[in-house]
Amino acid sequence: MLTAIRYYWITAKGYRLRPWASPYIRWRLETFFGGDMHALGPAKFVRLIWRERKQLKGFLAWTAERWRVQKAGRSR
């Protein structure tokens, strides 16, 4: 859960109350799921995130692992 919040906080900068409008998040969703995400509104965004929560959970686990590896590399 903390990984999800941390990732969201970093990626949604400037769009934290409306993540569907973030150019970076739309780009990540386009590369992750394919398709055009420019017409993504609040309802479609929440529906997509809920529907794909299992895949996103895996992505967040991968992100947490990358952060751990990166942190370990800095402490050497």
N, CA, C and O atoms as CSV, one atom per row, in Angstrom:
chain,resi,resn,atom,element,x,y,z
A,1,MET,N,N,0.822,-1.196,0.000
A,1,MET,CA,C,0.000,0.000,0.000
A,1,MET,C,C,0.870,1.265,0.000
A,1,MET,O,O,0.587,2.224,-0.719
A,2,LEU,N,N,1.918,1.251,0.807
A,2,LEU,CA,C,2.797,2.417,0.841
A,2,LEU,C,C,3.494,2.643,-0.494
A,2,LEU,O,O,3.733,3.783,-0.891
A,3,THR,N,N,3.819,1.556,-1.185
A,3,THR,CA,C,4.433,1.694,-2.508
A,3,THR,C,C,3.470,2.383,-3.465
A,3,THR,O,O,3.873,3.251,-4.239
A,4,ALA,N,N,2.199,1.996,-3.412
A,4,ALA,CA,C,1.187,2.604,-4.288
A,4,ALA,C,C,1.060,4.096,-4.004
A,4,ALA,O,O,1.000,4.907,-4.928
A,5,ILE,N,N,1.019,4.448,-2.740
A,5,ILE,CA,C,0.893,5.861,-2.368
A,5,ILE,C,C,2.139,6.638,-2.781
A,5,ILE,O,O,2.040,7.746,-3.308
A,6,ARG,N,N,3.305,6.055,-2.542
A,6,ARG,CA,C,4.551,6.731,-2.914
A,6,ARG,C,C,4.640,6.929,-4.430
A,6,ARG,O,O,4.990,8.010,-4.903
A,7,TYR,N,N,4.320,5.880,-5.180
A,7,TYR,CA,C,4.361,5.977,-6.639
A,7,TYR,C,C,3.371,7.039,-7.130
A,7,TYR,O,O,3.697,7.855,-7.992
A,8,TYR,N,N,2.161,7.014,-6.569
A,8,TYR,CA,C,1.149,7.993,-6.961
A,8,TYR,C,C,1.621,9.408,-6.644
A,8,TYR,O,O,1.487,10.306,-7.474
A,9,TRP,N,N,2.171,9.611,-5.452
A,9,TRP,CA,C,2.601,10.938,-5.031
A,9,TRP,C,C,3.669,11.496,-5.966
A,9,TRP,O,O,3.668,12.683,-6.291
A,10,ILE,N,N,4.573,10.630,-6.392
A,10,ILE,CA,C,5.648,11.061,-7.289
A,10,ILE,C,C,5.116,11.331,-8.697
A,10,ILE,O,O,5.433,12.360,-9.293
A,11,THR,N,N,4.312,10.413,-9.227
A,11,THR,CA,C,3.885,10.530,-10.626
A,11,THR,C,C,2.749,11.520,-10.851
A,11,THR,O,O,2.591,12.024,-11.963
A,12,ALA,N,N,1.967,11.808,-9.838
A,12,ALA,CA,C,0.809,12.682,-10.021
A,12,ALA,C,C,1.084,14.131,-9.621
A,12,ALA,O,O,0.151,14.918,-9.458
A,13,LYS,N,N,2.345,14.480,-9.464
A,13,LYS,CA,C,2.682,15.837,-9.056
A,13,LYS,C,C,2.018,16.858,-9.979
A,13,LYS,O,O,2.163,16.809,-11.200
A,14,GLY,N,N,1.294,17.771,-9.365
A,14,GLY,CA,C,0.569,18.794,-10.123
A,14,GLY,C,C,-0.828,18.349,-10.538
A,14,GLY,O,O,-1.634,19.168,-10.981
A,15,TYR,N,N,-1.120,17.060,-10.399
A,15,TYR,CA,C,-2.421,16.517,-10.802
A,15,TYR,C,C,-2.964,15.566,-9.734
A,15,TYR,O,O,-3.732,14.658,-10.054
A,16,ARG,N,N,-2.584,15.758,-8.494
A,16,ARG,CA,C,-2.913,14.791,-7.439
A,16,ARG,C,C,-4.401,14.635,-7.196
A,16,ARG,O,O,-4.844,13.556,-6.803
A,17,LEU,N,N,-5.177,15.667,-7.416
A,17,LEU,CA,C,-6.628,15.556,-7.226
A,17,LEU,C,C,-7.352,15.154,-8.501
A,17,LEU,O,O,-8.557,14.902,-8.477
A,18,ARG,N,N,-6.636,15.092,-9.604
A,18,ARG,CA,C,-7.220,14.674,-10.888
A,18,ARG,C,C,-6.163,13.938,-11.723
A,18,ARG,O,O,-5.686,14.462,-12.730
A,19,PRO,N,N,-5.809,12.740,-11.304
A,19,PRO,CA,C,-4.729,11.993,-11.968
A,19,PRO,C,C,-5.016,11.648,-13.425
A,19,PRO,O,O,-4.077,11.464,-14.200
A,20,TRP,N,N,-6.267,11.558,-13.816
A,20,TRP,CA,C,-6.614,11.251,-15.207
A,20,TRP,C,C,-6.185,12.366,-16.149
A,20,TRP,O,O,-6.112,12.142,-17.358
A,21,ALA,N,N,-5.897,13.567,-15.633
A,21,ALA,CA,C,-5.471,14.688,-16.470
A,21,ALA,C,C,-3.942,14.791,-16.577
A,21,ALA,O,O,-3.430,15.605,-17.346
A,22,SER,N,N,-3.230,13.985,-15.824
A,22,SER,CA,C,-1.771,14.041,-15.821
A,22,SER,C,C,-1.212,13.480,-17.127
A,22,SER,O,O,-1.507,12.338,-17.482
A,23,PRO,N,N,-0.413,14.265,-17.845
A,23,PRO,CA,C,0.194,13.752,-19.081
A,23,PRO,C,C,1.079,12.531,-18.822
A,23,PRO,O,O,1.106,11.597,-19.624
A,24,TYR,N,N,1.798,12.544,-17.704
A,24,TYR,CA,C,2.683,11.415,-17.400
A,24,TYR,C,C,1.875,10.144,-17.113
A,24,TYR,O,O,2.197,9.073,-17.628
A,25,ILE,N,N,0.842,10.262,-16.305
A,25,ILE,CA,C,0.032,9.074,-15.984
A,25,ILE,C,C,-0.678,8.568,-17.226
A,25,ILE,O,O,-0.769,7.358,-17.435
A,26,ARG,N,N,-1.183,9.472,-18.052
A,26,ARG,CA,C,-1.815,9.025,-19.306
A,26,ARG,C,C,-0.810,8.300,-20.186
A,26,ARG,O,O,-1.138,7.272,-20.778
A,27,TRP,N,N,0.402,8.817,-20.280
A,27,TRP,CA,C,1.446,8.161,-21.075
A,27,TRP,C,C,1.762,6.781,-20.508
A,27,TRP,O,O,1.884,5.818,-21.265
A,28,ARG,N,N,1.896,6.672,-19.170
A,28,ARG,CA,C,2.188,5.377,-18.551
A,28,ARG,C,C,1.049,4.391,-18.835
A,28,ARG,O,O,1.305,3.225,-19.135
A,29,LEU,N,N,-0.190,4.844,-18.745
A,29,LEU,CA,C,-1.333,3.967,-19.021
A,29,LEU,C,C,-1.347,3.535,-20.484
A,29,LEU,O,O,-1.666,2.387,-20.793
A,30,GLU,N,N,-1.001,4.454,-21.383
A,30,GLU,CA,C,-0.946,4.105,-22.810
A,30,GLU,C,C,0.115,3.053,-23.074
A,30,GLU,O,O,-0.119,2.113,-23.834
A,31,THR,N,N,1.286,3.198,-22.451
A,31,THR,CA,C,2.350,2.215,-22.681
A,31,THR,C,C,2.065,0.909,-21.966
A,31,THR,O,O,2.489,-0.150,-22.429
A,32,PHE,N,N,1.362,0.960,-20.859
A,32,PHE,CA,C,1.065,-0.240,-20.078
A,32,PHE,C,C,-0.088,-1.032,-20.687
A,32,PHE,O,O,-0.011,-2.256,-20.797
A,33,PHE,N,N,-1.168,-0.333,-21.087
A,33,PHE,CA,C,-2.367,-1.001,-21.591
A,33,PHE,C,C,-2.562,-0.874,-23.091
A,33,PHE,O,O,-3.327,-1.635,-23.684
A,34,GLY,N,N,-1.876,0.084,-23.716
A,34,GLY,CA,C,-2.100,0.334,-25.125
A,34,GLY,C,C,-3.315,1.228,-25.308
A,34,GLY,O,O,-4.093,1.426,-24.375
A,35,GLY,N,N,-3.475,1.755,-26.484
A,35,GLY,CA,C,-4.635,2.596,-26.755
A,35,GLY,C,C,-4.407,4.050,-26.386
A,35,GLY,O,O,-3.369,4.407,-25.828
A,36,ASP,N,N,-5.376,4.873,-26.700
A,36,ASP,CA,C,-5.312,6.310,-26.463
A,36,ASP,C,C,-6.001,6.640,-25.145
A,36,ASP,O,O,-7.169,6.303,-24.951
A,37,MET,N,N,-5.293,7.287,-24.257
A,37,MET,CA,C,-5.855,7.620,-22.951
A,37,MET,C,C,-6.195,9.105,-22.820
A,37,MET,O,O,-6.497,9.572,-21.722
A,38,HIS,N,N,-6.150,9.854,-23.926
A,38,HIS,CA,C,-6.435,11.282,-23.844
A,38,HIS,C,C,-7.905,11.578,-23.571
A,38,HIS,O,O,-8.227,12.646,-23.051
A,39,ALA,N,N,-8.791,10.668,-23.907
A,39,ALA,CA,C,-10.214,10.872,-23.660
A,39,ALA,C,C,-10.641,10.287,-22.311
A,39,ALA,O,O,-11.834,10.158,-22.034
A,40,LEU,N,N,-9.678,9.940,-21.494
A,40,LEU,CA,C,-9.948,9.307,-20.215
A,40,LEU,C,C,-10.453,10.340,-19.214
A,40,LEU,O,O,-9.742,11.288,-18.878
A,41,GLY,N,N,-11.677,10.154,-18.742
A,41,GLY,CA,C,-12.248,11.027,-17.726
A,41,GLY,C,C,-12.203,10.345,-16.369
A,41,GLY,O,O,-11.693,9.230,-16.250
A,42,PRO,N,N,-12.726,10.998,-15.355
A,42,PRO,CA,C,-12.664,10.437,-14.001
A,42,PRO,C,C,-13.304,9.049,-13.878
A,42,PRO,O,O,-12.709,8.144,-13.293
A,43,ALA,N,N,-14.498,8.880,-14.419
A,43,ALA,CA,C,-15.205,7.596,-14.284
A,43,ALA,C,C,-14.458,6.482,-15.025
A,43,ALA,O,O,-14.289,5.386,-14.491
A,44,LYS,N,N,-14.015,6.759,-16.241
A,44,LYS,CA,C,-13.280,5.756,-17.014
A,44,LYS,C,C,-11.940,5.424,-16.353
A,44,LYS,O,O,-11.502,4.274,-16.366
A,45,PHE,N,N,-11.299,6.436,-15.781
A,45,PHE,CA,C,-10.025,6.232,-15.099
A,45,PHE,C,C,-10.199,5.272,-13.924
A,45,PHE,O,O,-9.456,4.299,-13.795
A,46,VAL,N,N,-11.174,5.548,-13.078
A,46,VAL,CA,C,-11.415,4.698,-11.908
A,46,VAL,C,C,-11.799,3.292,-12.351
A,46,VAL,O,O,-11.335,2.313,-11.765
A,47,ARG,N,N,-12.635,3.180,-13.371
A,47,ARG,CA,C,-13.041,1.867,-13.887
A,47,ARG,C,C,-11.832,1.081,-14.405
A,47,ARG,O,O,-11.701,-0.113,-14.136
A,48,LEU,N,N,-10.960,1.752,-15.142
A,48,LEU,CA,C,-9.764,1.102,-15.679
A,48,LEU,C,C,-8.839,0.638,-14.558
A,48,LEU,O,O,-8.357,-0.495,-14.572
A,49,ILE,N,N,-8.595,1.505,-13.599
A,49,ILE,CA,C,-7.721,1.161,-12.478
A,49,ILE,C,C,-8.314,0.000,-11.685
A,49,ILE,O,O,-7.586,-0.913,-11.294
A,50,TRP,N,N,-9.608,0.021,-11.445
A,50,TRP,CA,C,-10.246,-1.063,-10.692
A,50,TRP,C,C,-10.198,-2.378,-11.472
A,50,TRP,O,O,-9.892,-3.430,-10.911
A,51,ARG,N,N,-10.502,-2.308,-12.762
A,51,ARG,CA,C,-10.525,-3.514,-13.593
A,51,ARG,C,C,-9.143,-4.143,-13.703
A,51,ARG,O,O,-9.022,-5.368,-13.731
A,52,GLU,N,N,-8.114,-3.332,-13.765
A,52,GLU,CA,C,-6.752,-3.815,-13.964
A,52,GLU,C,C,-5.929,-3.811,-12.682
A,52,GLU,O,O,-4.699,-3.795,-12.740
A,53,ARG,N,N,-6.581,-3.825,-11.541
A,53,ARG,CA,C,-5.878,-3.715,-10.266
A,53,ARG,C,C,-4.878,-4.844,-10.035
A,53,ARG,O,O,-3.859,-4.637,-9.375
A,54,LYS,N,N,-5.153,-6.038,-10.569
A,54,LYS,CA,C,-4.224,-7.151,-10.386
A,54,LYS,C,C,-2.911,-6.886,-11.132
A,54,LYS,O,O,-1.829,-7.099,-10.584
A,55,GLN,N,N,-3.008,-6.424,-12.371
A,55,GLN,CA,C,-1.805,-6.082,-13.138
A,55,GLN,C,C,-1.069,-4.917,-12.505
A,55,GLN,O,O,0.160,-4.917,-12.443
A,56,LEU,N,N,-1.804,-3.934,-12.040
A,56,LEU,CA,C,-1.177,-2.775,-11.416
A,56,LEU,C,C,-0.477,-3.157,-10.120
A,56,LEU,O,O,0.569,-2.600,-9.786
A,57,LYS,N,N,-1.049,-4.102,-9.394
A,57,LYS,CA,C,-0.412,-4.586,-8.166
A,57,LYS,C,C,0.944,-5.212,-8.497
A,57,LYS,O,O,1.921,-4.986,-7.782
A,58,GLY,N,N,1.009,-5.983,-9.558
A,58,GLY,CA,C,2.275,-6.561,-9.999
A,58,GLY,C,C,3.274,-5.487,-10.403
A,58,GLY,O,O,4.459,-5.587,-10.086
A,59,PHE,N,N,2.798,-4.463,-11.100
A,59,PHE,CA,C,3.661,-3.354,-11.499
A,59,PHE,C,C,4.211,-2.632,-10.276
A,59,PHE,O,O,5.389,-2.277,-10.238
A,60,LEU,N,N,3.359,-2.414,-9.275
A,60,LEU,CA,C,3.804,-1.736,-8.060
A,60,LEU,C,C,4.800,-2.589,-7.283
A,60,LEU,O,O,5.715,-2.050,-6.659
A,61,ALA,N,N,4.639,-3.897,-7.310
A,61,ALA,CA,C,5.611,-4.792,-6.662
A,61,ALA,C,C,6.955,-4.672,-7.371
A,61,ALA,O,O,8.000,-4.618,-6.722
A,62,TRP,N,N,6.931,-4.631,-8.684
A,62,TRP,CA,C,8.160,-4.455,-9.462
A,62,TRP,C,C,8.800,-3.108,-9.139
A,62,TRP,O,O,10.018,-3.026,-8.974
A,63,THR,N,N,7.993,-2.053,-9.048
A,63,THR,CA,C,8.492,-0.723,-8.716
A,63,THR,C,C,9.158,-0.721,-7.347
A,63,THR,O,O,10.234,-0.146,-7.181
A,64,ALA,N,N,8.527,-1.357,-6.367
A,64,ALA,CA,C,9.095,-1.428,-5.016
A,64,ALA,C,C,10.439,-2.149,-5.036
A,64,ALA,O,O,11.377,-1.742,-4.352
A,65,GLU,N,N,10.528,-3.209,-5.812
A,65,GLU,CA,C,11.785,-3.945,-5.923
A,65,GLU,C,C,12.873,-3.073,-6.549
A,65,GLU,O,O,14.012,-3.078,-6.082
A,66,ARG,N,N,12.537,-2.336,-7.585
A,66,ARG,CA,C,13.510,-1.437,-8.221
A,66,ARG,C,C,13.996,-0.385,-7.231
A,66,ARG,O,O,15.189,-0.086,-7.178
A,67,TRP,N,N,13.068,0.184,-6.436
A,67,TRP,CA,C,13.453,1.178,-5.440
A,67,TRP,C,C,14.386,0.568,-4.400
A,67,TRP,O,O,15.350,1.210,-3.983
A,68,ARG,N,N,14.106,-0.683,-3.970
A,68,ARG,CA,C,14.973,-1.353,-2.996
A,68,ARG,C,C,16.369,-1.560,-3.574
A,68,ARG,O,O,17.363,-1.301,-2.896
A,69,VAL,N,N,16.451,-2.019,-4.803
A,69,VAL,CA,C,17.745,-2.234,-5.451
A,69,VAL,C,C,18.494,-0.911,-5.592
A,69,VAL,O,O,19.695,-0.839,-5.334
A,70,GLN,N,N,17.787,0.119,-5.998
A,70,GLN,CA,C,18.407,1.431,-6.167
A,70,GLN,C,C,18.928,1.956,-4.826
A,70,GLN,O,O,20.030,2.500,-4.754
A,71,LYS,N,N,18.138,1.791,-3.773
A,71,LYS,CA,C,18.547,2.247,-2.446
A,71,LYS,C,C,19.756,1.465,-1.951
A,71,LYS,O,O,20.663,2.042,-1.352
A,72,ALA,N,N,19.776,0.162,-2.193
A,72,ALA,CA,C,20.907,-0.674,-1.781
A,72,ALA,C,C,22.180,-0.262,-2.526
A,72,ALA,O,O,23.269,-0.283,-1.953
A,73,GLY,N,N,22.046,0.106,-3.782
A,73,GLY,CA,C,23.200,0.540,-4.570
A,73,GLY,C,C,23.793,1.847,-4.068
A,73,GLY,O,O,25.003,2.059,-4.149
A,74,ARG,N,N,22.942,2.721,-3.550
A,74,ARG,CA,C,23.420,4.000,-3.035
A,74,ARG,C,C,24.123,3.866,-1.691
A,74,ARG,O,O,25.004,4.663,-1.369
A,75,SER,N,N,23.744,2.868,-0.909
A,75,SER,CA,C,24.319,2.716,0.427
A,75,SER,C,C,25.674,2.033,0.419
A,75,SER,O,O,26.320,1.955,1.464
A,76,ARG,N,N,26.121,1.542,-0.712
A,76,ARG,CA,C,27.419,0.864,-0.797
A,76,ARG,C,C,28.543,1.839,-0.829
A,76,ARG,O,O,29.705,1.440,-0.900
